[in-house]
Amino acid sequence: MKKTTIIVVVAILAVTSLIGFRLASNKKKIDEKNQLPTNTNTAIPVTVTQVAEGNVSQQLIKTGNLIPFREADITATTAGKVTKVNFELGSSIRQGTSLIELDNKLKELSLEATRLNIEKLKKDVARYTTLLAGNATTEIQLNETKYNYENAINQAEQIEKQIADASVKAPISGRIVKKNIEPGEYITVGTVLGTVLDVARLKVQVPVNESDVYGLSEGQTVRVTADVFPGKTFNGRISYIAPQGTDEHNYPVEITIDNAGGLKAGTFVNVDFSQKSNQKALQIPRMALVESIKNPYVYVVNGNTVKKRVIKVGREFGDSIEVLDGLAAGDQIVTTGQLNLTDGKSIEITK
């Protein structure tokens, strides 16, 4: 019995020793494997191209928003209480029409009194002139009377001007788009009482590149279209070309549409100058974009690695696309293999 027990114990010890040996051996292999160098940045084969500036030959079409031909505020030039308002929101008015009338009663009474004084002084001047001829008065008395007479005339003219200013007139012809006044209110000088727009004609201002603006001239006819009127063309003319360009070498060009034909201010329109545009633009292959045009970025070569670069794109020219910001001429960008790239990834340029 004792012999059997000893054999079992020896067997258990042997199995335990074998398991411990195996665990130690496996741990040694794992440690050796972990100490081996690993290649975590395998070079990705790619093709690249150089960003370049190229000529763009296409129809010269610009876009912009229509604005009123003229806009003016209705402004008070004298203070007083409003007695009458002769317009409503949306009213069509003509330049010079009386729009607002102020209380003029005191000014009218003052003018009447001044005119009576003028008549009296006029007779006094005639009387003193006759008396001076007969040496019955002095020249000083006559001159003083003449001074008072002329001063009264000036006062009458000032009061007449104040009465005229109390009738606020339309600065331009057009339609009322703002009304800020009602009868009974008291206004002061400079108060804006409303706004009038001249919408019988409309205009749009667009920027034209330096290389194209020299082919345009004031008075030139252009075609204007709007998405709200598909298939319809409006006639416009170039009414102004800026004599000085912006820092980006763009020149503001103003187009006037004399017959708007239902168009409204604020409408988005296209202006076709009926000539070819020969401006330059920074272009890259469309295939270089990693994502869509809505979220465009490319990979720029930086030695043996790449750098992710977010860009701003513009017009499309077939297989090429315009770059407005984010790249410069001479930059190298990846055109194939970019789907396997990440920022800082090693690359191998292939032909």
C-alpha positions in Angstrom: 0.0 0.0 0.0 2.8 2.4 0.9 4.6 1.5 -2.3 1.7 2.4 -4.4 1.3 5.8 -2.7 5.0 6.6 -3.3 4.6 5.8 -7.0 1.6 8.2 -7.4 3.5 11.0 -5.6 6.5 10.5 -7.9 4.3 10.6 -11.0 2.6 13.8 -9.8 6.0 15.5 -9.2 7.2 14.4 -12.6 4.1 15.9 -14.4 4.4 19.1 -12.4 8.1 19.5 -13.3 7.3 18.8 -17.0 4.6 21.5 -17.1 6.9 24.1 -15.4 9.6 23.3 -17.9 7.3 23.8 -20.9 6.0 27.2 -19.5 9.5 28.5 -19.0 10.5 27.4 -22.5 7.4 29.1 -24.1 8.1 32.3 -22.1 11.6 32.3 -23.4 10.5 32.0 -27.0 7.9 34.8 -26.6 10.5 37.1 -25.0 12.9 36.4 -27.8 10.2 37.1 -30.4 9.3 40.4 -28.8 12.9 41.5 -28.9 13.1 41.0 -32.7 13.0 44.3 -34.7 9.7 44.8 -36.6 9.1 46.9 -39.8 6.1 49.1 -38.9 6.4 51.7 -41.7 6.6 49.7 -44.9 7.0 52.1 -47.9 3.9 52.3 -50.0 4.4 52.5 -53.8 2.8 55.6 -55.3 2.9 57.8 -58.4 3.2 61.6 -58.1 2.7 64.7 -60.2 3.8 68.3 -59.8 1.3 71.1 -59.2 1.4 73.6 -62.0 -0.4 76.7 -63.2 -2.1 76.3 -66.6 -4.2 78.4 -69.0 -8.0 78.2 -68.7 -9.7 78.8 -72.0 -13.5 79.0 -71.5 -16.5 81.3 -71.8 -16.1 84.3 -69.6 -19.1 84.0 -67.3 -19.4 85.6 -63.9 -22.0 85.3 -61.1 -23.4 87.9 -58.7 -26.5 89.2 -56.9 -28.7 91.9 -58.3 -28.9 95.1 -56.4 -31.2 98.2 -56.9 -30.0 100.8 -59.4 -30.3 103.4 -56.6 -31.2 103.4 -52.9 -31.9 106.5 -50.7 -33.1 107.2 -47.2 -36.0 109.6 -46.6 -34.4 112.0 -44.1 -35.8 114.9 -42.1 -34.1 118.2 -42.6 -36.0 120.1 -39.9 -37.6 119.2 -36.5 -41.4 119.2 -35.8 -44.5 117.2 -35.3 -45.7 115.0 -38.2 -49.2 115.9 -39.4 -49.4 113.8 -42.5 -47.7 110.8 -44.1 -48.4 110.5 -47.8 -47.0 107.0 -48.5 -47.4 103.4 -47.4 -45.0 100.4 -47.5 -44.6 99.4 -51.1 -45.9 102.7 -52.5 -44.5 103.8 -55.9 -43.4 107.4 -55.7 -41.8 110.0 -58.0 -38.8 112.1 -57.1 -39.8 115.5 -55.6 -43.2 114.2 -54.3 -44.2 115.4 -50.8 -44.1 112.4 -48.6 -44.3 113.8 -45.1 -45.7 117.1 -43.8 -44.9 118.8 -40.4 -46.8 121.2 -38.3 -46.0 124.7 -39.8 -48.6 126.9 -38.1 -46.1 128.9 -36.0 -43.7 129.3 -38.9 -46.5 130.5 -41.2 -47.6 133.1 -38.6 -44.0 134.3 -38.2 -43.7 134.6 -42.0 -46.8 136.7 -42.2 -45.6 139.0 -39.5 -42.2 139.3 -41.2 -43.8 140.2 -44.6 -45.9 142.9 -42.9 -42.7 144.3 -41.4 -41.1 144.3 -44.8 -43.9 146.3 -46.3 -43.6 148.9 -43.5 -39.8 149.1 -43.8 -40.1 149.5 -47.6 -42.4 152.5 -47.2 -40.0 153.9 -44.5 -37.0 153.6 -46.9 -39.0 155.6 -49.6 -40.0 158.2 -47.0 -36.5 158.7 -45.6 -35.1 159.0 -49.1 -37.5 161.9 -49.9 -36.7 163.5 -46.5 -33.0 163.3 -47.1 -33.4 165.0 -50.5 -34.9 168.0 -48.6 -32.4 167.8 -45.8 -35.1 166.8 -43.4 -33.3 163.7 -42.1 -29.9 162.3 -41.9 -28.1 159.7 -44.1 -27.5 157.6 -41.0 -31.3 157.3 -40.4 -31.8 156.3 -44.0 -29.1 153.7 -44.0 -30.3 152.1 -40.8 -33.8 151.8 -42.3 -32.4 150.2 -45.4 -30.4 147.7 -43.2 -33.6 146.8 -41.3 -35.5 146.3 -44.6 -32.9 144.0 -46.1 -32.6 142.0 -42.8 -36.3 141.5 -42.8 -36.2 140.1 -46.3 -33.5 137.7 -45.3 -35.6 136.5 -42.3 -38.6 135.9 -44.6 -36.4 133.8 -46.9 -35.2 131.7 -44.0 -38.7 131.1 -42.7 -39.8 130.2 -46.2 -37.0 127.6 -46.4 -38.0 126.2 -43.0 -41.6 125.9 -44.2 -40.4 124.2 -47.4 -38.2 121.8 -45.4 -41.2 120.8 -43.3 -42.5 119.1 -46.4 -40.2 116.1 -46.8 -39.9 115.2 -50.4 -38.9 111.9 -52.2 -35.2 111.9 -52.9 -35.5 109.6 -55.9 -38.2 107.8 -57.8 -38.9 104.2 -56.9 -40.8 102.1 -54.3 -41.0 102.4 -50.5 -39.3 99.4 -48.8 -39.1 100.9 -45.3 -41.5 103.1 -43.4 -40.4 104.4 -40.0 -42.9 107.2 -39.3 -46.6 107.7 -38.5 -48.7 110.9 -38.0 -48.4 112.5 -34.6 -44.7 111.6 -34.0 -42.1 114.3 -33.3 -39.0 114.1 -35.4 -35.6 115.8 -35.2 -33.1 116.8 -37.9 -31.5 113.7 -39.5 -34.2 111.2 -38.5 -34.5 108.4 -41.2 -38.2 108.2 -42.0 -38.1 105.5 -44.6 -36.2 104.0 -47.5 -36.9 104.1 -51.3 -35.4 101.8 -53.9 -35.2 102.5 -57.6 -36.0 99.0 -59.0 -37.0 100.1 -62.5 -33.4 99.3 -63.3 -31.2 96.7 -61.6 -27.4 96.2 -61.6 -24.9 93.6 -60.6 -21.2 94.0 -59.8 -18.8 91.1 -60.5 -15.0 90.8 -60.2 -13.1 90.2 -63.5 -9.5 89.0 -63.7 -6.7 91.3 -65.0 -6.2 89.1 -68.0 -9.8 89.4 -69.1 -10.8 93.0 -68.1 -8.8 94.6 -70.9 -11.1 92.9 -73.4 -14.1 94.7 -71.9 -15.4 98.3 -72.4 -18.0 100.5 -70.9 -21.3 100.4 -72.9 -20.6 96.9 -74.1 -23.7 94.6 -74.3 -23.8 91.4 -72.1 -26.3 88.6 -71.6 -27.7 88.0 -68.1 -29.6 84.9 -67.1 -31.2 83.7 -63.8 -32.1 80.2 -62.6 -35.5 81.5 -61.6 -36.3 82.2 -65.3 -34.8 79.2 -67.2 -34.3 79.8 -70.9 -34.8 83.5 -70.6 -32.1 86.1 -71.4 -32.0 89.7 -70.2 -30.0 92.4 -71.9 -27.4 94.2 -69.8 -24.6 96.7 -70.5 -21.3 97.4 -68.8 -21.9 100.7 -67.0 -18.6 100.8 -65.0 -15.2 99.2 -65.0 -13.0 100.0 -62.0 -9.8 101.9 -62.9 -7.9 100.1 -60.1 -7.8 96.4 -59.3 -7.8 94.7 -55.9 -4.8 93.0 -54.3 -5.9 89.8 -56.1 -5.8 91.6 -59.4 -9.5 91.6 -59.9 -11.4 94.6 -61.2 -15.0 95.3 -60.1 -17.2 95.5 -63.2 -20.8 96.9 -62.9 -23.6 95.7 -65.3 -26.9 97.6 -65.6 -30.1 95.9 -66.7 -32.5 98.7 -67.9 -35.5 96.4 -68.4 -35.5 93.9 -65.5 -38.6 92.1 -66.7 -39.7 90.7 -63.4 -36.3 90.2 -61.8 -36.0 91.4 -58.2 -33.1 92.8 -56.2 -31.1 90.0 -54.4 -31.6 87.4 -57.2 -28.6 85.3 -58.2 -27.7 85.8 -61.9 -25.0 84.8 -64.4 -23.3 87.4 -66.6 -22.1 86.2 -70.0 -19.6 88.6 -71.5 -19.6 86.6 -74.8 -15.8 86.3 -75.0 -13.2 83.6 -74.1 -11.4 83.8 -70.8 -7.6 83.3 -70.9 -6.8 83.5 -67.3 -4.3 81.2 -65.5 -5.3 78.8 -62.7 -3.5 76.4 -60.4 -4.6 72.9 -61.4 -4.2 69.3 -60.3 -5.6 66.0 -61.6 -9.0 65.2 -60.2 -7.7 61.7 -59.3 -5.3 63.2 -56.8 -8.3 64.0 -54.4 -8.5 61.5 -51.6 -12.2 62.3 -50.8 -15.0 64.2 -52.6 -14.9 67.8 -53.7 -17.0 68.7 -50.6 -14.2 67.5 -48.3 -11.0 67.7 -50.5 -7.5 66.9 -49.4 -4.4 65.5 -51.0 -1.1 64.0 -49.9 2.0 66.2 -50.5 5.4 64.5 -50.9 7.8 65.5 -48.1 11.1 63.7 -48.8 10.3 59.9 -48.4 7.1 60.5 -46.6 3.8 62.3 -47.2 1.9 65.1 -45.5 -1.9 65.4 -45.6 -3.0 68.8 -46.9 -6.6 70.1 -46.9 -7.2 72.3 -50.0 -9.9 74.5 -51.4 -11.1 73.7 -54.9 -12.8 75.8 -57.6 -13.8 75.1 -61.2 -13.6 71.7 -62.9 -11.9 71.4 -66.3 -12.5 67.9 -67.5 -10.0 65.6 -65.7 -8.4 68.6 -63.9 -9.7 70.7 -61.1 -8.8 74.3 -60.0 -7.0 74.7 -56.6 -7.9 78.0 -54.9 -6.0 77.5 -51.6 -3.7 74.9 -49.9 -1.1 74.2 -52.6 1.5 76.1 -54.5 3.1 75.7 -57.9 5.9 73.1 -57.7 4.4 71.0 -54.9 4.4 67.3 -55.6 1.2 65.4 -54.8 0.3 61.7 -54.9 -2.0 60.7 -57.8 -2.2 56.9 -57.2 -1.8 54.7 -54.1 -3.1 57.4 -51.8 -5.9 55.2 -50.4 -3.2 53.2 -48.5 -1.6 56.3 -47.1 -1.8 58.1 -43.7 -0.2 61.3 -42.5 3.6 60.7 -42.3 3.6 57.4 -44.1 6.7 56.3 -46.0 6.4 56.1 -49.8 8.3 54.7 -52.8 7.7 56.8 -55.9 7.2 54.6 -59.0 7.0 55.6 -62.6 
